[in-house]
Amino acid sequence: MNLMLHILFWIAVIGSITSTIYCLMVLFVAERFWRRRRRNDRTGLFLPPVSILKPLHGMESGLERNLASFFEQDYPEFELLFCARYESDEGLRLARDVGSRYPNVRARYLTCGEPQYPNAKMYSVMLMAEAAEYEVVVSSDADARVERDFLRRVVQPLADDKIALTWCPYLGTANTSNLTTRLDAVGKSVEMGSGVLVADLVEGGTKFALGVSMVLRRKAFDEAGGFEDLGQFPAEDYVIGNRLAAKGKGVLISPHVIRLMVPDTSYAVSFKNQLRWMQSTRRSRPMGHLGTGLTFSVPFGLMGLLWGVLAGHPVAGALWLLGSCFNRWLQAGVMLGALGERRWFWLTLIYPLRDFLGGLLWGFSYLPAEVYYHGGRFSIGPDGRYKEIVKNVS
């Protein structure tokens, strides 16, 4: 028993130290990003014509407003391309309906049939990129919601020919009182935001991308390996950014923050979606993902509480857990402020619970599991590629 208590104690100590170091790193990079936003997140004179690529797959909460925000762009010349598998797709029908309200905006609605790549999104992007009229493209997910000056701001980095790709960090946003959805949303803001900014610091620059909204020239897809190869990866956005950076092409985190609208789902569905992302991250960045386990705080605080109770020091254990929660309150409050979240208080308050769930997801990501994505069932191979188990049927 004494040996087990000693092991538990030292695991909790080491994890508490590493998570505190990580929190201090987040405070530094968050402040650095906040200053960069104030300095660089502006509109400019570089206004190339832009093709916006929007892959669609069915209906989701908030989709109508998400799509409308792209039709409402204050930008001199742009086009919108939407693609789903079939004309009967509810998301594509909604896009047509929204587009009819903006007759002065050029929009095209495409279908691709059953995807020929495991990554169905990448197959749609390929078809839209080939049909796009302009060289500068914005690839944007259906759950992205933006302001009217979005295009004017996000294209500015491409005025530098050395920049091949820029992508937008995001604030996870849940327009619901559902606690599960809110926890998912704050995790996307704080956990993801902290991770990418720290990685940018540690790696000496951005060597990856997040695909909620990416701005790039069409040739960048070919430079990153081509659509067919990219379509084999669940984390195609990371692969694009990583390959471009490896070739010496400029990859940059945009100072402009957008909204990622998180749909209202059950805990089971939310858990599966987040686990799929964790599993793909484990394959894309195995060493970085392994180190992520030491960045969580509350799981180690709970270990400290358990040690305190078993060792006869319940007050010390309770203070240990409280300290781990304070660690996460500090991280969340600063990170949400840096990203520009105005409704930060409640999200900061619940973040320790999200940190605990994040630790659980991290642990489960190392178990053998199947991934469900757009009607297909896959495993993820050691090289990070999808391995299809059941053929897509929808």
C-alpha positions in Angstrom: 0.0 0.0 0.0 2.8 2.4 0.9 4.5 1.7 -2.5 1.3 2.4 -4.3 0.8 5.7 -2.4 4.3 6.7 -3.2 3.8 6.0 -6.9 0.5 7.9 -6.9 2.1 10.8 -5.0 5.0 11.2 -7.4 2.8 10.9 -10.6 0.6 13.6 -9.2 3.6 15.8 -8.3 5.2 15.4 -11.7 2.0 16.0 -13.6 1.2 19.1 -11.4 4.6 20.5 -12.2 4.5 19.9 -15.9 0.9 21.3 -16.2 2.0 24.4 -14.3 4.9 24.9 -16.6 2.5 24.5 -19.5 0.1 27.0 -18.0 2.9 29.6 -17.8 3.8 28.9 -21.4 0.2 29.5 -22.4 0.1 32.8 -20.5 3.2 33.9 -22.5 1.9 32.9 -25.9 -1.6 34.2 -25.3 -0.2 37.6 -24.4 2.0 37.5 -27.5 -0.9 36.6 -29.7 -3.1 39.3 -28.2 -0.5 41.9 -29.0 -0.2 40.5 -32.5 -3.9 40.8 -33.0 -3.9 44.4 -32.0 -1.0 45.2 -34.3 -1.8 43.1 -37.4 -5.5 42.2 -37.5 -6.4 44.9 -40.0 -7.8 45.3 -43.5 -5.4 46.4 -46.2 -5.0 47.2 -49.8 -4.2 43.7 -51.0 -7.6 42.5 -52.3 -7.2 39.7 -54.9 -10.3 38.0 -56.2 -11.1 35.0 -54.0 -12.9 31.7 -54.4 -14.5 30.4 -51.2 -14.9 26.6 -51.1 -17.6 25.2 -48.7 -17.9 21.4 -48.5 -21.4 20.4 -47.2 -22.8 17.2 -45.7 -26.3 17.4 -44.4 -27.9 19.8 -42.0 -26.7 21.0 -38.7 -27.7 23.6 -36.1 -26.8 27.2 -37.1 -25.9 26.3 -40.7 -28.2 28.9 -42.2 -26.5 31.8 -40.3 -23.1 30.3 -40.9 -23.6 30.3 -44.7 -25.2 33.7 -44.8 -22.1 35.2 -43.1 -20.1 34.3 -46.2 -22.6 35.8 -48.6 -22.5 39.0 -46.6 -18.8 39.7 -47.2 -17.7 43.3 -47.8 -15.2 42.4 -50.5 -14.8 43.7 -54.1 -14.7 40.4 -56.0 -15.3 36.9 -54.7 -17.3 33.8 -55.5 -18.8 31.0 -53.4 -18.7 27.3 -54.3 -20.7 24.7 -52.4 -20.3 21.0 -52.9 -22.3 18.0 -51.5 -22.7 14.4 -52.7 -26.2 14.8 -54.1 -28.7 17.5 -55.0 -30.9 16.1 -52.3 -28.4 17.0 -49.6 -30.2 19.2 -47.0 -27.2 21.4 -46.5 -26.8 22.0 -50.3 -30.6 22.8 -50.5 -30.2 25.3 -47.7 -27.2 26.9 -49.4 -29.3 27.4 -52.5 -32.1 29.0 -50.5 -29.7 31.3 -48.7 -28.0 32.2 -51.9 -31.3 33.2 -53.5 -31.5 36.1 -50.9 -28.2 37.5 -52.2 -28.6 37.7 -56.0 -25.6 40.0 -56.4 -23.2 37.4 -55.0 -21.9 34.8 -57.5 -22.5 31.3 -56.1 -22.2 27.8 -57.7 -23.6 24.6 -56.3 -21.9 21.4 -57.2 -22.3 17.7 -56.5 -19.6 15.1 -56.4 -21.3 11.7 -55.9 -19.8 9.1 -53.6 -16.3 10.3 -52.5 -13.4 8.5 -54.1 -11.1 9.4 -51.1 -11.5 8.2 -47.5 -11.6 11.8 -46.5 -14.9 12.9 -48.1 -14.3 16.6 -47.3 -11.1 16.5 -49.3 -12.8 15.0 -52.3 -15.3 17.9 -52.3 -12.5 20.4 -51.9 -10.7 18.9 -54.9 -13.8 19.3 -57.2 -14.4 22.9 -56.0 -10.8 23.9 -56.4 -10.7 22.6 -60.0 -13.9 24.6 -60.7 -12.8 27.7 -58.9 -12.2 30.8 -61.1 -9.6 32.5 -58.9 -6.2 31.5 -57.8 -6.6 32.5 -54.2 -9.0 30.2 -52.4 -10.5 30.1 -48.9 -11.3 26.5 -47.8 -13.9 26.8 -45.0 -15.9 24.3 -43.1 -19.7 24.5 -42.8 -19.5 25.3 -39.1 -17.4 28.4 -39.5 -19.1 31.8 -38.9 -17.4 35.0 -39.8 -17.8 38.8 -39.8 -18.4 41.0 -42.8 -14.7 42.0 -43.0 -13.4 38.4 -42.8 -12.0 38.3 -46.4 -10.5 41.7 -46.2 -8.5 40.7 -43.1 -7.5 37.1 -43.8 -6.1 37.6 -47.3 -3.5 40.2 -46.2 -0.7 37.8 -45.3 -0.7 36.4 -48.9 0.5 39.8 -50.1 3.9 38.4 -49.1 4.8 35.9 -51.8 6.7 33.9 -49.2 3.5 33.0 -47.4 1.8 29.9 -49.0 -0.9 29.4 -46.4 -2.5 31.2 -43.5 -5.2 29.8 -41.3 -7.6 31.2 -38.7 -7.7 30.3 -35.0 -11.2 30.0 -33.7 -13.5 30.4 -30.7 -15.7 27.4 -30.1 -19.2 28.8 -29.7 -22.3 27.0 -28.5 -25.7 28.7 -28.7 -27.3 26.4 -26.2 -27.4 25.7 -22.5 -26.4 22.1 -23.0 -23.4 21.6 -20.8 -21.9 18.9 -23.0 -21.9 21.2 -26.0 -20.5 24.1 -24.0 -17.7 21.9 -22.7 -16.9 20.9 -26.2 -16.9 24.5 -27.3 -14.6 25.8 -24.6 -12.3 22.9 -25.2 -12.0 24.0 -28.9 -11.2 27.5 -27.8 -8.8 27.0 -24.8 -7.3 23.5 -25.2 -6.9 23.7 -29.0 -5.9 27.4 -29.0 -3.3 26.9 -26.2 -1.9 23.9 -28.0 -1.4 25.5 -31.4 0.1 28.7 -29.9 2.5 26.8 -27.7 3.5 24.5 -30.6 4.1 27.6 -32.8 6.5 28.9 -30.0 8.3 25.6 -29.4 8.7 24.7 -33.0 10.0 28.1 -33.9 7.2 28.9 -36.3 4.0 27.4 -37.7 4.5 24.0 -39.2 0.9 22.9 -39.4 -2.6 24.2 -40.2 -6.1 23.9 -38.9 -8.7 23.6 -41.6 -11.8 25.4 -40.3 -10.7 28.3 -42.5 -7.5 28.2 -44.6 -6.4 30.8 -47.1 -4.0 29.7 -49.8 -3.2 29.6 -53.5 -4.6 26.7 -55.4 -1.1 25.5 -56.3 -0.4 24.9 -52.6 -2.6 21.8 -52.8 -0.3 20.3 -55.4 2.8 21.4 -53.5 1.5 19.6 -50.5 1.2 16.3 -52.4 -2.0 16.6 -54.4 -5.6 16.0 -53.6 -5.6 12.2 -53.9 -2.8 11.8 -51.4 -4.1 14.4 -49.0 -7.5 12.7 -49.2 -6.1 9.6 -47.4 -5.6 11.5 -44.2 -8.2 12.4 -41.5 -6.1 15.4 -40.5 -5.5 16.7 -44.1 -5.2 20.3 -42.8 -2.3 19.4 -40.5 -0.6 17.5 -43.4 -1.0 20.4 -45.8 0.6 22.9 -43.5 3.3 20.5 -42.3 4.4 19.6 -45.9 4.4 23.2 -47.1 6.5 24.2 -44.1 8.9 21.3 -44.7 9.4 22.7 -48.2 10.3 26.1 -46.9 6.9 27.6 -47.8 5.5 30.2 -45.4 2.7 28.9 -43.1 1.2 31.5 -40.8 -1.4 31.6 -38.0 -3.7 34.5 -38.9 -4.3 37.1 -36.3 -8.0 37.1 -37.2 -10.2 34.9 -35.0 -13.4 33.4 -36.3 -16.3 31.5 -34.7 -16.6 27.7 -34.8 -20.2 26.9 -34.1 -20.5 23.7 -32.1 -23.8 21.8 -32.8 -25.9 20.7 -29.9 -25.2 16.9 -29.5 -25.5 14.2 -26.9 -22.5 13.4 -24.8 -22.0 10.1 -26.7 -21.8 11.8 -30.1 -19.6 14.6 -28.8 -17.2 12.1 -27.2 -16.9 10.1 -30.5 -16.3 13.3 -32.5 -13.6 14.5 -30.1 -12.0 11.0 -29.9 -11.8 10.9 -33.7 -9.8 14.2 -33.6 -7.6 12.9 -30.7 -6.8 9.7 -32.6 -5.9 11.5 -35.8 -3.7 13.9 -33.8 -2.0 10.9 -32.2 -1.0 9.6 -35.6 -0.1 13.0 -37.1 2.1 14.2 -34.2 2.9 11.1 -32.1 5.5 12.7 -29.8 3.6 15.9 -29.4 0.4 14.1 -28.6 2.3 11.9 -26.0 3.5 15.1 -24.3 0.0 16.5 -24.3 -0.8 14.1 -21.5 1.4 16.1 -19.2 -0.3 19.4 -20.0 -3.6 18.5 -18.3 -3.9 19.6 -14.7 -7.2 18.4 -13.1 -6.5 14.7 -13.6 -3.3 15.1 -11.6 -5.2 17.2 -9.0 -7.6 14.3 -8.6 -4.7 12.0 -8.1 -3.4 14.4 -5.4 -6.9 14.3 -3.8 -6.9 10.5 -3.8 -3.4 10.4 -2.3 -4.5 12.8 0.4 -7.6 10.8 1.3 -5.7 7.4 1.4 -2.7 8.8 3.2 -4.7 10.5 5.9 -4.2 14.1 4.6 -7.6 15.0 3.1 -7.1 18.7 3.5 -3.8 18.6 1.6 -5.5 16.5 -1.1 -8.4 19.0 -1.4 -6.0 21.9 -1.7 -4.1 20.0 -4.3 -7.3 19.6 -6.4 -8.2 23.2 -5.8 -4.8 24.3 -7.0 -5.2 22.3 -10.2 -8.5 24.0 -10.9 -7.0 27.4 -10.3 -4.3 26.5 -12.8 -7.1 25.8 -15.4 -9.1 28.9 -14.5 -6.0 31.0 -15.1 -5.3 29.3 -18.4 -8.9 29.6 -19.7 -9.4 33.2 -18.6 -6.2 34.4 -20.3 -6.7 32.3 -23.4 -10.3 33.4 -23.9 -9.3 37.0 -23.5 -6.5 36.7 -26.0 -8.9 35.2 -28.6 -11.5 38.0 -27.9 -14.2 36.0 -26.2 -16.5 38.5 -24.5 -18.6 35.9 -22.6 -15.6 34.5 -20.9 -16.6 34.2 -17.2 -18.9 31.1 -17.3 -16.7 29.4 -19.8 -13.7 29.9 -17.6 -15.6 28.6 -14.6 -16.5 25.3 -16.2 -13.1 24.8 -17.9 -11.6 22.5 -15.1 -14.3 20.0 -16.0 -13.4 20.2 -19.6 -9.7 19.7 -18.7 -10.6 16.5 -16.8 -12.6 15.2 -19.8 -9.7 16.2 -22.1 -7.4 14.0 -20.0 -9.9 11.1 -20.4 -10.0 11.5 -24.1 -6.3 11.6 -24.3 -6.1 8.3 -22.5 -8.8 6.7 -24.7 -7.0 7.9 -27.8 -4.3 5.2 -27.2 -6.9 2.3 -27.3 -7.6 0.5 -30.6 -10.7 2.0 -32.0 -12.7 2.5 -35.2 -13.5 6.0 -36.5 -16.9 6.9 -38.1 -16.8 9.7 -40.6 -19.5 10.8 -43.1 -21.0 7.4 -43.4 -17.8 5.4 -43.5 -16.0 3.2 -40.9 -12.3 3.5 -40.7 -9.2 2.7 -38.6 -6.2 5.0 -38.7 -2.9 3.5 -39.7 0.5 4.2 -38.2 1.2 6.7 -41.0 -1.9 8.7 -40.1 -3.9 7.6 -43.1 -7.4 6.3 -43.1 -7.9 2.5 -43.6 -11.4 1.9 -44.6 -13.3 -0.9 -42.9 -16.8 -0.4 -44.4 -17.5 1.4 -47.7 -19.4 4.6 -47.5 -23.1 4.0 -48.1 -24.6 7.5 -47.7 
